[in-house]
Amino acid sequence: MSKHSTGLSDDQVNSGIQYIKSNATTISQSDMRVWELVTDVPAMSVPHAYGCAVFNVLIAGGGTMLSAYLGDKNLNKTQLIVGFM
């Protein structure tokens, strides 16, 4: 058994590589749900979008919260929470 510069044996390195191959490319259901929530951006008119962008520059997150109300749906709660954070 040889040791690498990190002090790990070949078996440990190979085990780590196998772990990464099997788990790093796996997408869980909760990850998919979070991705759906974050990418659910409301559609809005161009003047509203520019207004939200300017408001975001003045008050961080303010334009995002405003877009929750001005979007194509009744109220996008996810955008409201993201803007608040």
C-alpha positions as CSV (number, residue, x, y, z in Angstrom):
1,M,0.0,0.0,0.0
2,S,1.4,3.4,-1.0
3,K,0.7,6.6,0.8
4,H,-0.2,9.8,-1.0
5,S,1.1,13.2,-0.1
6,T,-2.1,13.7,2.0
7,G,-1.2,10.7,4.1
8,L,-4.1,8.6,2.7
9,S,-3.7,5.1,1.4
10,D,-4.7,4.0,-2.1
11,D,-7.8,2.2,-0.7
12,Q,-8.9,5.4,1.1
13,V,-8.4,7.5,-2.0
14,N,-10.3,5.0,-4.2
15,S,-13.1,4.8,-1.7
16,G,-13.4,8.5,-1.6
17,I,-13.5,8.7,-5.4
18,Q,-16.2,6.0,-5.6
19,Y,-18.2,7.9,-2.9
20,I,-18.1,11.1,-5.0
21,K,-19.0,9.3,-8.2
22,S,-22.1,7.7,-6.6
23,N,-23.3,10.6,-4.4
24,A,-22.2,13.9,-6.0
25,T,-24.2,13.4,-9.1
26,T,-27.4,12.3,-7.3
27,I,-30.1,14.9,-7.0
28,S,-32.6,14.4,-4.2
29,Q,-36.3,15.2,-4.2
30,S,-35.8,18.0,-1.7
31,D,-33.1,19.6,-3.9
32,M,-35.4,19.4,-6.9
33,R,-38.2,21.1,-4.8
34,V,-35.9,23.9,-3.7
35,W,-34.8,24.4,-7.3
36,E,-38.4,24.6,-8.5
37,L,-39.2,27.2,-5.8
38,V,-36.1,29.4,-6.5
39,T,-36.5,29.3,-10.3
40,D,-40.3,30.1,-10.1
41,V,-39.8,33.8,-11.1
42,P,-42.9,35.8,-11.8
43,A,-43.3,37.3,-15.3
44,M,-43.9,41.0,-15.4
45,S,-44.0,43.9,-17.8
46,V,-40.7,45.6,-18.8
47,P,-41.4,48.9,-16.9
48,H,-42.2,46.9,-13.7
49,A,-39.0,44.8,-14.1
50,Y,-36.9,48.0,-14.4
51,G,-38.6,49.5,-11.4
52,C,-37.9,46.4,-9.4
53,A,-34.2,46.5,-10.5
54,V,-33.9,50.1,-9.4
55,F,-35.6,49.4,-6.1
56,N,-33.2,46.5,-5.5
57,V,-30.3,48.8,-5.9
58,L,-31.8,51.3,-3.4
59,I,-33.0,48.7,-0.9
60,A,-31.5,45.3,-1.1
61,G,-34.3,42.7,-1.6
62,G,-36.9,45.4,-2.0
63,G,-37.4,44.9,-5.7
64,T,-37.6,41.1,-5.2
65,M,-40.4,41.6,-2.7
66,L,-42.1,44.1,-5.0
67,S,-41.9,41.6,-7.9
68,A,-43.9,39.1,-5.7
69,Y,-46.8,41.4,-5.9
70,L,-46.4,42.7,-9.5
71,G,-45.9,39.4,-11.1
72,D,-48.3,37.3,-13.2
73,K,-49.7,35.4,-10.3
74,N,-51.7,36.6,-7.2
75,L,-48.8,36.6,-4.8
76,N,-45.5,34.7,-5.1
77,K,-44.7,33.8,-1.5
78,T,-41.3,32.4,-2.4
79,Q,-40.1,35.6,-4.0
80,L,-41.4,37.5,-1.0
81,I,-39.4,35.4,1.4
82,V,-36.3,35.5,-0.8
83,G,-36.5,39.3,-0.9
84,F,-36.9,39.5,2.9
85,M,-33.9,37.3,3.4
